């Protein structure tokens, strides 16, 4: 709105077909910084395959620590580092290259979602408990049987479908806003006011990086 032009920082990352593709699309400024100031100084891929795998793993570990000095961030970075090294070992082919593209995207999306549990949890113990509950091995809490009735309401299901539609079918936002006309400006203003209305109706949400 103020005339600044920012480079693209996210390129529809949930459309990625592999973890390597995901990190080309996700948080491009961070991944570029990690490449230029960590991966390349460590030797990049110029010192043989084994050193390349180690460099990828180390860079992602440090990328995890960049978000916070906690074991769940270390495991999050290590998880992505192992997957990146595995794909590089296989000749930059993704884990799901034998599958049709929709299934490759779905498989990558599932791996990324699992990693977000580590990233978002308050601690390693909380992430382990979350994973346990995901597979039905965690303890049942009072009122947990009511969650299905709360979550599976039409409003939440419609929100989920809308989010999926925007994520996988809508045009890329950064590209879509390169040329603005009256119709696009009207849509952007309507979405801005809707977002402001929703934010004012919620409880206080701190800036995301204050969490780390």
N, C-alpha and C positions, 0 to 999 in steps of 0.2 A: 504493500500500500504506500510505502514511503519512497519507492523508486529504487530500492536496492535489488540487485540481481545476484542470487546465491547459486552456487553450483549444485547440481543434483546430489543429494546425500543418501537417498533411498531409491532403488530402481525396482519396485514391485518384488521385494525379496521373497515373498511367499509363493511366487511363481517359479522359484528356482528348481532345477531338475537334479541338483546334487549339492553337497555341502560346499564344494569349491565354487559353484555357481552362486550359492547363497551369499558367500562372503564377497563376491564381486558386486552384489546388489545391496547388502545390508551395511548401514552406517559407513558409507564409502569414505568419508573423511577420516574416520578412525582406522579402517582397514588399510587405507593408503598410508597413513602415518606409521602404522605398524610395519608395513612393507618397507618404507623408505628409511626408517630410523632404527629398526630392529632386524628385520629379516635380511635385508641386503648387507648391512654391516656385519652380521654373523656369517656371511658367506653366501646367502641365498641358495641357489641351486648350482653353484659353480664349483663345489668341492665334493662332488660325488653323490650318489643316491642316498647313502646312509646319513651323511651330514645334512642333506636336504630334509630328510624326514625328522631328524633331531631339531633342526632349525624351525621347522613348522610347529613342532610340538612346543618348543621353548617359547616361541613368539606368542602362541595362543595362551600358554600359562601366564605370561606376563600381561597379556591382554585381559585375562581374568583378574589378576591382581590389581590392574589399573582401576577396576571398578570397586575394589575394596579388599582389605587384608583379612580374608576369611576363607575357610576351607571350601565352602560351597562355590565361591567364585573360582578358586583354583581348580576344582573338579569340573566346573563349567568350561573353563578354558582348556583343560586337559582333554575333555570329551571332544570338543571341536578340533583340537590339535591332532588327536588320534584319527579322527575321520578324515581330516585333510591329508594327513600323511598316508593313510590307507588309499585314498583316491589317487594321490600322486604316485604311489607305488604301482598302481594298476594302470599307469599311463594317463592320468587325469580323467579317467573314466569314472562316472558316478557309481554309486553302489547299486543303482537300479537300471543300468543302461539297457538291459535286456527287456525291460518292460515298456509298454506304450507310455507316451509322454504324460497323460493324466495320472497314471500310477506312479511314475517317477516323481512327479510333483507332490503327490500325496505322501509317498514314502519319505521324501526329504522334509516335508512339512511336519510329519509325525516325529522325526528325530529332533527337529528344531524345537517342537513343543515340549518334548521330554527334557531337553536341555534348559528350557525356560523355568522348569521347576527348581533346578539348582540355582539359577540366576535370581529368581524372585524370592526364594525362601529366606527367612530371617537368619537361619543357621543350618549347619549340616544335619543336625538332628531333626529339624523341622522338614527338611527336604526328604530325608529317609522316611519319616512318618507319612509325608504326602504320597511318596511312591508306594508305600505299603497300602495305603487306603485306596489308591488307584486300582490295585489288583485284588482288593477285597481281603487283605491280610492285616489291616490295621484294626484298632479297637473301635467299637461302635459307641457313639456319644448319644446322650439324651437328646431326643428330638431329631436325630439324623434321618429317621424314617419319613419325616415331613419335608425333607429337602426336595424330593422328587415333585411333590405337589407345588412347591414354590418355584422351582426352576423351569418346569415344563408348562408354564402358563403361556398363552398365545403371545403376550407381549414379548417375553424373553425369546421364544422360538422365532418370532418375526425379526427380532433384533439379530439373532444368530444368522438367519437366512440373509438378511440385509448386509451384514458384515461380510459373509462369504461371497455375496454377489459383487460387492465393491472390491474385495481383495482379488478375486480371480477373473472377473468379467469386465469391470469398469476400466476406462482408459487410464493410463499412467498420469497421475496428477501433475507432476512437474512438466511433462510434455504438453498436457492439456491446457495449462495456463500460460504457455509461451505466447500465445496470441489470444488476447481478450477482446471480445465484442460485447454488445449490450446483453445478449442472452447469457453468456458465461458470467459476466459481472453480476447479473441478477441472481444467478444460481449461487455464486460465491457469497454474496451478501446474505442470502437466505440461509445458507449453511452456517455462516458466521453467527447470525443472530440465534439460530437454533442451538449452536454449541454454547454460546454465552448463557442462554436460558437454562440449559442443562447444568452448566457449571455452577450457576448461582443457586440452583436448587439442591446441590450436593453439599456434603460436609466438607470441611477444609481439607484440601489435597496439597501437600507440600510439593515443591519443585522436585522432580524425580531424582536429580542427582544429590539432593539433600538426604536421600534415603541411604546412600552408600557411605 
